[in-house]
Amino acid sequence: MGLFDDLSRFLENRLEEFLRNNPHLELEALLEQLREQEEDTLKLIADLKLQEKRSQDEILSTAQEIQRWHIRVQKAKASGREDLASAAQAREAALLREGNQRWGHMQGLKERIEQSQQLLKKIQLRRQEVQTKAAEAQTARAKAQTQQRLETQGWSNSASNYGSGFDDLEDKFRRWETQDELEQMKRNMGK
């Protein structure tokens, strides 16, 4: 495992170094991460809303069941059947507890939906900020590349303007050096 951990750390360090040297890529990676977070948050909100709808349906069903047992309690009491009335009241009380639990669960879902929606707004705001920074970085990079091209073209143009002059100068030096060598040889032969 030590080798794997070392390799993993090395790759993470290289990636961090690469992203520091290429900030526009770091912004692109951050944008992608924010897009994924936004997508995940939207899925979570949809799932929570679906759970909330199911919870509301269960609460409604439980409320109807409570109402049915309440009517049964009254009928049993009116008929003098206290044995059935007390059993029906116990069932009604159990359903009321169940309804309260379901209500509490639904309230928890509503809170989670609210928190998720706030998180979504923060993610979207952060994504806009990063997109703005990425656009600024791209503009700055484009300006720098344009400036570099202009400087390179200027250097190329000036080099080509002087190129013919350098060639003439090269020819003059070669003729002079050749002439100098010939005269040196003549002197050496004359000795």
Secondary structure, 3 states (H helix, E strand, C coil): CHHHHHHHHHHHHHHHHHHHHCHHHHHHHHHHHHHHHHHHHHHHHHHHHHHHHHHHHHHHHHHHHHHHHHHHHHHHHHCCCHHHHHHHHHHHHHHHHHHHHHHHHHHHHHHHHHHHHHHHHHHHHHHHHHHHHHHHHHHHHHHHHHHHHHHHHHHHHHHHHHHHHHHHHHHHHHHHHHHHHHHHHHHHHHC
